[in-house]
Amino acid sequence: MHDLPHDHDHDAQGFDDEEEHPLWKLDTITLTSVGIDVGTATSQIIFSQLVLRRLGRELSSRFVVTERDTLYLSPVHLTPYSAGRERIDDQALGRLVDAAYQEAGLSPRDIDTGAVILTGEAIRRDNARAIADLFASQRGNFVCATAGHNFEALLAAHGSGAVAHSAEQQFRVLNIDIGGGTTKLAVTDRGRVLSTAAFHVGGRLMATDGAGTITVLEPGGQALARQIGIEWQVGDRVTNVESERLANHMAAVVISLVQDEKPSSEIARLWLTAPFSGPKDYDAVIFSGGVGEYVYGKETKSFGDLGAPLGQALRHHISNGALRWPLAPARECIRATVMGAAQHTVQVSGNTIHRTDESLLPQKNLQVLRPEVDLSGEIVSAFVAEAILKHFRTFDLVEGQAEVALVFRWDGPPTAIRIAAFCRGLIDGLPETLKNGRPIYLVFDHDLAGLVGTILRDDFAIHNALLCLDGVMLSDFDFIDLGKTLEPSGTVPVTIKSLIFHL
């Protein structure tokens, strides 16, 4: 068994012999997955075969990915838009995906799991969510997600290798992911993403045809050009000198926003999220996204947009010492957002569950949020509430509008005082959920569900539908399906689907 998922080949004869062993069949699952990444500028498809094995030595029912083989990796396509660029051309996108299936020699029936991720400026198009749902219903069994700025920053930090690099070296890494429409930032420290942010700089905020005539001009590109005295409209001719001037300005903006404590007000207006807070002190910086290909010199071809000159300008600035931290290599750049699709694993919740409504089961595709709160010592209600609300914002979800499964790691004794403090924090962290009467889904890794559910219902008079499960290990980026209660044990099967990143 391998410690981490990775691409590799096996000696065919030995592997076949292993697969015929009855114990191997009991503890091993092989799945075919697909990942579809639809971004502002580019879209791509990848098919993978995943081998999952049960954690037998931990007496667990959880399966983890131990092997990952790429079956087919599509070219990087320009994301198709309809006239006016207000809508993604779903028919053209569908044809790209169908062609990938054909070239891979697969059909939707062959797909066990997968993910459709819409990112960057693509998610503001008015049909973005409909496209995700269309793929889920017609082209296989998917986890569907539209990734807002913070969520995309998380995905990019994992996919670029920044999280793994910070864990391996035990230090602090800044990941700068520059896509077609936005730049996403993520600070990772010893394998954990601490904070994320985004601003309006991207490689395809302006694009031209072969004659140098502007065919694409996003509002952000127009605003950046005005900052250096250039007034552009769609249909105008662009010179190389103008493109290089703007790219050089954009590169300076990127460096200013990631390292200056007080950037100019003109530049600060480019933030799409709350600016970074805390010390700007890193051991290394990693670039990802399409522009990252040019920063590392992996790509030289221009695609008629600002990607090539921006990447080259950043490369020049960095070589001249404008960035005060060392540059580390990226494992992936343009393919960082999603290099796999989904990992299926099945667990069974303990028999101490608490459920108030029969309609709560079964459920499909609940997104998992695991707030970072320490429940090992004295439990402070305010800290619990703050952690919950912060995690909703991190994943670009609105508390009270999104149904999620909140997951907690419980340490220490389940005393009445500690549980009551936790419950008060939970209530304070879900004000709109409680007000709107939405159901509450809680998952614990220890046998605590029945006790917490009873106290919330009896002592705190919570009238929302409530489902509490325990004995299940979940993480951020997981999506879960909950099955019907298994009788007579009273347990609930939980199917877990997690985003997998290329290692």
C-alpha positions as a printed NumPy array, in Angstrom:
array([[  0.   ,   0.   ,   0.   ],
       [  1.186,   3.502,  -0.828],
       [  1.191,   6.332,   1.683],
       [ -0.062,   8.99 ,  -0.754],
       [ -2.002,   8.983,  -4.046],
       [  0.159,   9.486,  -7.109],
       [  0.431,   8.59 , -10.774],
       [  2.429,   5.478, -11.55 ],
       [  2.444,   2.165, -13.413],
       [  2.386,  -1.373, -12.068],
       [  3.914,  -4.569, -13.32 ],
       [  0.825,  -6.023, -14.974],
       [  1.229,  -9.668, -13.95 ],
       [  1.861,  -9.031, -10.282],
       [ -0.963,  -6.529, -10.027],
       [ -3.456,  -8.891, -11.679],
       [ -2.503, -11.66 ,  -9.252],
       [ -3.057,  -9.312,  -6.328],
       [ -6.472,  -8.304,  -7.665],
       [ -7.631, -11.918,  -7.684],
       [ -6.916, -12.354,  -3.989],
       [-10.24 , -12.479,  -2.07 ],
       [ -8.978, -10.204,   0.709],
       [ -7.913,  -7.617,  -1.886],
       [-11.43 ,  -7.652,  -3.335],
       [-12.962,  -7.109,   0.103],
       [-10.777,  -4.145,   0.993],
       [-10.289,  -2.464,  -2.396],
       [-12.495,  -0.31 ,  -4.624],
       [-11.604,   0.818,  -8.146],
       [-13.421,   3.86 ,  -9.526],
       [-13.347,   5.9  , -12.709],
       [-13.586,   9.637, -12.131],
       [-13.854,  12.763, -14.265],
       [-12.921,  16.34 , -13.437],
       [-14.286,  19.288, -15.415],
       [-12.794,  22.706, -14.673],
       [-14.575,  25.678, -16.273],
       [-12.664,  28.904, -15.673],
       [-12.773,  32.476, -16.923],
       [-10.357,  31.838, -19.765],
       [ -9.891,  28.08 , -20.064],
       [-11.66 ,  24.787, -19.544],
       [-10.215,  21.29 , -19.244],
       [-11.267,  17.717, -18.623],
       [ -9.377,  14.85 , -17.01 ],
       [-10.336,  11.199, -16.497],
       [ -8.651,   9.146, -13.784],
       [ -8.783,   5.653, -12.354],
       [ -8.693,   5.614,  -8.57 ],
       [ -7.853,   2.674,  -6.335],
       [ -9.195,   3.007,  -2.797],
       [ -8.291,   0.733,   0.084],
       [ -9.852,   0.31 ,   3.474],
       [ -7.88 ,   1.435,   6.507],
       [ -7.858,  -2.069,   7.947],
       [ -5.135,  -1.49 ,  10.491],
       [ -7.322,   1.205,  12.104],
       [-10.37 ,  -1.094,  12.124],
       [-12.105,   1.58 ,  10.067],
       [-14.689,   1.38 ,   7.294],
       [-13.143,   4.426,   5.61 ],
       [-11.545,   3.913,   2.205],
       [ -8.741,   6.214,   1.047],
       [ -7.149,   6.724,  -2.364],
       [ -3.878,   4.829,  -2.569],
       [ -3.303,   4.927,  -6.338],
       [ -4.302,   7.346,  -9.076],
       [ -3.713,   6.813, -12.789],
       [ -4.55 ,   9.411, -15.436],
       [ -6.621,   7.805, -18.188],
       [ -7.006,  10.92 , -20.349],
       [ -6.035,  14.575, -20.039],
       [ -7.674,  16.962, -22.476],
       [ -5.989,  19.925, -24.11 ],
       [ -6.612,  23.247, -22.38 ],
       [ -9.546,  24.828, -24.246],
       [-10.64 ,  28.458, -24.272],
       [-13.914,  28.655, -22.33 ],
       [-16.672,  29.21 , -24.919],
       [-19.018,  32.159, -24.458],
       [-22.092,  33.182, -26.395],
       [-22.372,  36.597, -28.054],
       [-21.904,  39.404, -25.554],
       [-19.957,  37.128, -23.174],
       [-22.721,  37.288, -20.564],
       [-23.442,  33.573, -20.85 ],
       [-21.205,  30.545, -21.08 ],
       [-22.03 ,  28.671, -24.279],
       [-23.327,  25.486, -22.673],
       [-23.799,  23.723, -26.013],
       [-20.204,  24.364, -27.093],
       [-18.923,  23.384, -23.65 ],
       [-20.969,  20.211, -23.804],
       [-19.39 ,  19.344, -27.144],
       [-15.899,  19.748, -25.653],
       [-16.78 ,  17.4  , -22.814],
       [-18.437,  14.869, -25.143],
       [-15.349,  14.913, -27.363],
       [-13.185,  14.211, -24.326],
       [-15.356,  11.211, -23.435],
       [-14.988,   9.906, -26.984],
       [-11.219,  10.41 , -27.078],
       [-10.884,   8.707, -23.694],
       [-12.984,   5.759, -24.91 ],
       [-15.482,   6.261, -22.074],
       [-19.188,   6.958, -21.716],
       [-21.151,   8.589, -18.853],
       [-22.163,   5.083, -17.735],
       [-18.491,   4.324, -17.042],
       [-18.111,   7.232, -14.62 ],
       [-18.42 ,   6.47 , -10.932],
       [-17.735,   9.947,  -9.596],
       [-16.504,  13.371, -10.584],
       [-16.551,  17.121, -10.084],
       [-17.639,  20.129, -12.108],
       [-15.858,  23.224, -10.816],
       [-16.742,  26.672, -12.146],
       [-14.279,  29.352, -11.089],
       [-13.222,  32.967, -11.503],
       [-15.32 ,  35.248, -13.69 ],
       [-17.119,  32.192, -15.112],
       [-19.289,  31.902, -12.016],
       [-20.792,  35.367, -12.468],
       [-22.309,  34.403, -15.812],
       [-26.031,  33.947, -15.265],
       [-26.097,  30.315, -16.405],
       [-23.083,  29.053, -14.436],
       [-24.979,  26.962, -11.892],
       [-27.316,  25.609, -14.566],
       [-24.265,  24.334, -16.468],
       [-22.966,  22.501, -13.403],
       [-26.35 ,  20.881, -12.863],
       [-26.625,  19.963, -16.558],
       [-23.356,  18.066, -16.457],
       [-24.367,  16.324, -13.249],
       [-27.642,  15.072, -14.701],
       [-26.53 ,  14.154, -18.22 ],
       [-22.827,  13.316, -18.244],
       [-22.165,  11.226, -15.174],
       [-22.354,  11.142, -11.386],
       [-20.761,  14.378, -10.17 ],
       [-20.146,  16.529,  -7.188],
       [-21.194,  19.951,  -8.514],
       [-19.676,  23.108,  -7.126],
       [-19.326,  26.713,  -8.188],
       [-16.204,  28.01 ,  -6.51 ],
       [-16.248,  31.616,  -5.325],
       [-13.082,  33.614,  -4.843],
       [-12.114,  32.21 ,  -1.434],
       [-13.017,  28.63 ,  -2.325],
       [-11.054,  28.846,  -5.571],
       [ -8.051,  30.153,  -3.629],
       [ -8.267,  27.063,  -1.421],
       [ -8.487,  24.76 ,  -4.438],
       [ -5.53 ,  26.438,  -6.14 ],
       [ -3.355,  26.221,  -3.025],
       [ -3.927,  22.478,  -2.841],
       [ -3.596,  21.845,  -6.568],
       [ -0.426,  23.912,  -7.022],
       [  1.33 ,  21.947,  -4.296],
       [  1.601,  24.947,  -1.946],
       [ -0.174,  23.142,   0.894],
       [  1.939,  20.012,   0.49 ],
       [  5.132,  22.094,   0.193],
       [  4.365,  23.989,   3.397],
       [  3.693,  20.693,   5.177],
       [  6.85 ,  19.008,   3.888],
       [  9.121,  21.95 ,   4.741],
       [  7.196,  22.972,   7.873],
       [  7.02 ,  26.604,   6.907],
       [  4.767,  29.355,   5.552],
       [  3.938,  29.633,   1.835],
       [  1.982,  32.225,  -0.147],
       [  0.204,  30.833,  -3.215],
       [ -0.585,  33.388,  -5.951],
       [ -2.994,  31.946,  -8.515],
       [ -3.467,  34.244, -11.535],
       [ -6.195,  33.101, -13.867],
       [ -8.069,  34.734, -16.7  ],
       [-10.133,  37.141, -14.62 ],
       [ -8.879,  37.185, -11.04 ],
       [ -5.867,  36.626,  -8.813],
       [ -6.41 ,  34.397,  -5.772],
       [ -4.151,  34.378,  -2.717],
       [ -3.803,  31.695,  -0.065],
       [ -1.486,  31.611,   2.932],
       [ -0.554,  28.079,   3.973],
       [  1.33 ,  27.279,   7.143],
       [  2.617,  23.767,   7.853],
       [ -0.016,  22.146,   5.68 ],
       [ -2.995,  24.32 ,   6.664],
       [ -4.609,  27.135,   4.703],
       [ -4.853,  30.056,   7.126],
       [ -6.379,  32.793,   4.97 ],
       [ -7.527,  33.517,   1.427],
       [ -8.274,  36.615,  -0.652],
       [ -8.742,  37.725,  -4.263],
       [ -8.349,  40.823,  -6.409],
       [ -9.268,  41.857,  -9.938],
       [ -6.155,  41.138, -12.01 ],
       [ -6.164,  38.415, -14.664],
       [ -4.603,  37.444, -17.951],
       [ -7.763,  37.604, -20.044],
       [ -9.319,  40.863, -18.92 ],
       [ -8.469,  42.023, -22.441],
       [ -8.013,  39.956, -25.594],
       [ -7.506,  40.744, -29.272],
       [ -7.904,  39.   , -32.603],
       [ -5.061,  38.333, -35.03 ],
       [ -5.145,  41.921, -36.267],
       [ -4.783,  43.369, -32.773],
       [ -8.426,  44.468, -32.487],
       [ -9.983,  44.194, -29.019],
       [-12.611,  41.452, -28.93 ],
       [-12.796,  40.945, -25.148],
       [-12.649,  43.776, -22.621],
       [-13.799,  43.002, -19.094],
       [-14.631,  45.925, -16.755],
       [-11.557,  45.094, -14.683],
       [ -9.292,  45.31 , -17.714],
       [-10.802,  48.642, -18.722],
       [-10.287,  50.026, -15.186],
       [ -6.647,  48.876, -15.035],
       [ -5.931,  50.465, -18.43 ],
       [ -7.421,  53.768, -17.246],
       [ -5.041,  53.755, -14.282],
       [ -2.17 ,  54.274, -16.732],
       [ -4.056,  56.662, -18.996],
       [ -5.251,  54.237, -21.682],
       [ -8.901,  54.431, -22.785],
       [ -9.949,  51.244, -24.547],
       [-13.236,  50.087, -26.04 ],
       [-14.128,  46.845, -27.805],
       [-13.104,  47.278, -31.455],
       [-10.062,  49.466, -30.743],
       [ -6.635,  48.502, -32.082],
       [ -3.981,  47.681, -29.476],
       [ -0.255,  48.077, -29.98 ],
       [  2.376,  45.818, -28.412],
       [  3.723,  48.825, -26.504],
       [  0.308,  49.429, -24.901],
       [ -0.107,  45.748, -23.961],
       [  3.349,  45.666, -22.387],
       [  2.701,  48.918, -20.482],
       [ -0.515,  47.517, -19.038],
       [  1.076,  44.129, -18.245],
       [  3.94 ,  45.866, -16.432],
       [  1.437,  47.916, -14.421],
       [ -0.576,  44.777, -13.57 ],
       [  2.58 ,  42.989, -12.417],
       [  3.389,  45.936, -10.14 ],
       [ -0.191,  45.814,  -8.805],
       [  0.131,  42.09 ,  -7.992],
       [  3.374,  42.632,  -6.097],
       [  1.979,  45.667,  -4.272],
       [ -1.165,  43.887,  -3.099],
       [  0.709,  40.826,  -1.83 ],
       [  3.475,  42.605,   0.049],
       [  2.709,  46.3  ,   0.715],
       [  1.101,  47.08 ,   4.046],
       [ -0.726,  50.115,   2.654],
       [ -1.124,  50.023,  -1.144],
       [ -2.502,  53.135,  -2.824],
       [ -6.272,  53.639,  -2.671],
       [ -6.487,  53.228,  -6.455],
       [ -4.86 ,  49.806,  -6.246],
       [ -6.709,  48.797,  -3.061],
       [-10.037,  49.183,  -4.903],
       [ -9.129,  46.07 ,  -6.905],
       [ -9.754,  43.763,  -3.916],
       [-12.712,  41.439,  -4.546],
       [-12.658,  40.118,  -0.985],
       [-11.508,  41.522,   2.31 ],
       [ -7.764,  42.299,   2.056],
       [ -5.242,  40.101,   3.806],
       [ -4.808,  40.8  ,   7.481],
       [ -1.9  ,  39.82 ,   9.691],
       [  1.839,  39.819,   8.987],
       [  2.998,  39.469,   5.388],
       [  5.883,  37.178,   6.185],
       [  6.469,  34.039,   4.085],
       [  9.233,  31.512,   3.571],
       [  8.347,  30.982,  -0.088],
       [  5.949,  32.052,  -2.834],
       [  4.365,  29.791,  -5.447],
       [  2.578,  31.007,  -8.595],
       [ -0.191,  29.003, -10.239],
       [ -2.976,  29.56 , -12.768],
       [ -2.509,  30.165, -16.472],
       [ -0.237,  33.157, -15.909],
       [  1.926,  30.998, -13.65 ],
       [  2.961,  29.025, -16.752],
       [  4.706,  32.173, -18.041],
       [  6.189,  33.104, -14.652],
       [  8.069,  29.769, -14.582],
       [  8.875,  29.863, -18.294],
       [  6.815,  26.749, -19.018],
       [  4.835,  28.539, -21.751],
       [  5.948,  31.163, -24.272],
       [  3.11 ,  31.205, -26.796],
       [  0.715,  34.159, -26.696],
       [ -3.03 ,  33.597, -26.958],
       [ -3.914,  37.158, -27.906],
       [ -4.517,  38.275, -24.326],
       [ -2.53 ,  39.701, -21.417],
       [ -1.407,  36.321, -20.028],
       [  1.976,  36.164, -21.759],
       [  3.072,  39.793, -21.191],
       [  1.813,  39.726, -17.572],
       [  3.682,  36.519, -16.775],
       [  6.827,  37.816, -18.436],
       [  6.556,  41.136, -16.57 ],
       [  6.207,  39.301, -13.262],
       [  9.202,  37.128, -14.138],
       [ 11.224,  40.293, -14.841],
       [ 10.114,  41.995, -11.608],
       [ 10.944,  38.909,  -9.538],
       [ 14.379,  38.47 , -11.122],
       [ 15.125,  42.112, -10.221],
       [ 14.281,  41.501,  -6.566],
       [ 10.863,  43.201,  -6.44 ],
       [  9.431,  40.256,  -4.486],
       [ 11.09 ,  39.925,  -1.114],
       [ 10.479,  36.177,  -0.677],
       [ 12.043,  33.289,  -2.635],
       [ 10.129,  31.701,  -5.493],
       [  9.37 ,  27.977,  -5.065],
       [  8.362,  25.664,  -7.944],
       [  4.715,  24.809,  -8.568],
       [  3.603,  21.232,  -9.097],
       [  0.791,  22.493, -11.308],
       [ -0.011,  25.911, -12.771],
       [ -2.893,  26.079, -15.232],
       [ -4.173,  22.696, -14.024],
       [ -3.937,  23.547, -10.324],
       [ -7.653,  24.058,  -9.629],
       [ -8.669,  20.485, -10.185],
       [ -6.42 ,  17.613, -11.296],
       [ -8.716,  14.819, -10.241],
       [-12.385,  14.652,  -9.562],
       [-13.755,  12.932,  -6.537],
       [-12.908,  10.254,  -4.077],
       [-15.661,   7.971,  -2.943],
       [-15.493,   6.514,   0.505],
       [-18.157,   4.969,   2.645],
       [-18.49 ,   5.17 ,   6.396],
       [-21.26 ,   4.223,   8.772],
       [-22.367,   6.594,  11.472],
       [-22.627,   5.267,  15.008],
       [-25.899,   4.176,  16.542],
       [-26.126,   7.21 ,  18.837],
       [-27.541,   9.486,  16.131],
       [-30.185,  12.112,  16.811],
       [-32.844,  12.839,  14.2  ],
       [-35.979,  14.948,  14.598],
       [-37.514,  14.547,  11.143],
       [-37.862,  11.525,   8.851],
       [-37.431,  13.753,   5.776],
       [-33.807,  14.477,   6.728],
       [-32.774,  11.133,   5.258],
       [-31.697,  10.357,   2.624],
       [-29.725,  13.465,   1.529],
       [-27.336,  13.995,  -1.402],
       [-24.388,  16.309,  -1.95 ],
       [-24.214,  18.098,   1.389],
       [-21.082,  20.238,   1.447],
       [-18.895,  19.685,   4.496],
       [-17.599,  22.596,   6.577],
       [-15.147,  21.832,   9.347],
       [-14.73 ,  25.019,  11.424],
       [-11.318,  25.399,  13.012],
       [-12.207,  25.44 ,  16.707],
       [-10.362,  23.778,  19.578],
       [-12.728,  21.579,  21.596],
       [-10.018,  19.961,  23.725],
       [ -9.987,  22.269,  26.741],
       [-12.322,  24.945,  28.031],
       [-14.959,  25.601,  25.384],
       [-15.618,  29.291,  24.757],
       [-18.979,  29.854,  23.062],
       [-17.804,  33.016,  21.281],
       [-14.881,  31.142,  19.695],
       [-17.214,  28.412,  18.41 ],
       [-19.572,  30.991,  16.87 ],
       [-16.727,  32.958,  15.296],
       [-15.181,  29.816,  13.777],
       [-18.506,  28.776,  12.222],
       [-19.24 ,  32.166,  10.678],
       [-15.665,  32.521,   9.398],
       [-15.819,  29.128,   7.683],
       [-19.017,  30.036,   5.831],
       [-17.254,  33.132,   4.496],
       [-14.111,  31.179,   3.584],
       [-16.131,  28.897,   1.319],
       [-18.18 ,  31.781,  -0.126],
       [-21.386,  30.476,   1.438],
       [-24.106,  32.576,   3.038],
       [-25.093,  31.336,   6.478],
       [-28.819,  30.749,   6.506],
       [-29.05 ,  30.14 ,   2.753],
       [-26.773,  27.134,   2.262],
       [-27.438,  23.673,   3.687],
       [-24.154,  22.196,   4.882],
       [-22.9  ,  19.54 ,   7.251],
       [-20.94 ,  21.132,  10.105],
       [-18.205,  18.784,  11.3  ],
       [-16.403,  18.976,  14.642],
       [-13.556,  17.098,  16.293],
       [-14.395,  16.641,  19.969],
       [-11.651,  16.145,  22.539],
       [-12.009,  15.808,  26.288],
       [-14.891,  14.67 ,  28.48 ],
       [-18.508,  15.234,  27.355],
       [-19.497,  17.099,  30.524],
       [-22.72 ,  19.088,  30.712],
       [-20.851,  22.392,  31.08 ],
       [-18.664,  21.77 ,  28.011],
       [-21.531,  20.585,  25.814],
       [-23.721,  23.517,  26.875],
       [-20.941,  25.987,  25.972],
       [-20.564,  24.303,  22.589],
       [-24.324,  24.443,  21.953],
       [-24.488,  28.143,  22.816],
       [-21.663,  28.831,  20.354],
       [-23.409,  26.753,  17.697],
       [-26.624,  28.728,  18.12 ],
       [-24.775,  32.063,  17.944],
       [-22.959,  30.875,  14.802],
       [-26.188,  29.952,  12.961],
       [-28.514,  32.939,  13.495],
       [-29.993,  33.046,   9.987],
       [-30.273,  29.26 ,   9.757],
       [-32.35 ,  29.261,  12.928],
       [-34.386,  32.281,  11.818],
       [-35.153,  30.785,   8.401],
       [-36.098,  27.406,   9.841],
       [-33.513,  25.531,   7.806],
       [-32.412,  22.045,   8.926],
       [-29.171,  21.663,  10.875],
       [-26.724,  18.839,  10.082],
       [-23.986,  18.112,  12.622],
       [-21.287,  15.44 ,  12.426],
       [-18.86 ,  14.442,  15.204],
       [-15.95 ,  12.037,  15.107],
       [-16.739,  10.773,  18.627],
       [-19.933,   9.285,  20.086],
       [-21.591,  12.566,  20.936],
       [-24.447,  13.029,  18.469],
       [-27.306,  11.77 ,  20.629],
       [-26.237,  13.855,  23.61 ],
       [-25.749,  17.098,  21.652],
       [-29.029,  16.646,  19.787],
       [-30.988,  16.046,  22.978],
       [-29.486,  19.091,  24.73 ],
       [-30.141,  21.352,  21.732],
       [-33.74 ,  20.182,  21.578],
       [-34.612,  19.987,  25.29 ],
       [-32.387,  22.59 ,  26.981],
       [-32.058,  25.193,  24.225],
       [-35.508,  24.684,  22.631],
       [-34.186,  24.453,  19.049],
       [-37.183,  23.79 ,  16.802],
       [-35.345,  23.425,  13.483],
       [-35.123,  19.963,  11.981],
       [-31.935,  18.469,  13.414],
       [-29.727,  15.564,  12.35 ],
       [-26.647,  14.695,  14.433],
       [-24.278,  11.916,  13.354],
       [-21.099,  10.621,  14.968],
       [-18.231,   8.204,  14.368],
       [-17.488,   9.716,  10.939],
       [-14.212,  11.368,   9.816],
       [-14.751,  14.252,   7.39 ],
       [-12.75 ,  17.206,   6.089],
       [-13.196,  20.419,   4.156],
       [-13.682,  19.737,   0.414],
       [-15.817,  16.675,   1.235],
       [-19.377,  16.316,  -0.021],
       [-21.553,  13.625,   1.556],
       [-24.574,  11.529,   0.674],
       [-26.576,  10.237,   3.643],
       [-28.5  ,   6.988,   3.202],
       [-31.577,   5.724,   4.987],
       [-31.235,   4.428,   8.528],
       [-30.165,   0.79 ,   8.657],
       [-32.303,  -1.281,  11.001],
       [-32.082,  -2.853,  13.5  ],
       [-28.673,  -1.238,  14.162],
       [-29.934,   2.335,  13.803],
       [-26.813,   3.334,  11.835],
       [-26.634,   5.625,   8.786],
       [-24.42 ,   4.929,   5.751],
       [-22.393,   7.989,   4.711],
       [-20.894,   8.187,   1.224],
       [-18.044,  10.702,   1.139],
       [-16.847,  12.383,  -2.031],
       [-13.706,  14.469,  -1.723],
       [-11.826,  16.603,  -4.191],
       [ -8.536,  14.954,  -5.11 ],
       [ -5.492,  17.046,  -5.993],
       [ -2.567,  15.916,  -8.098],
       [  0.48 ,  15.075,  -5.972]])
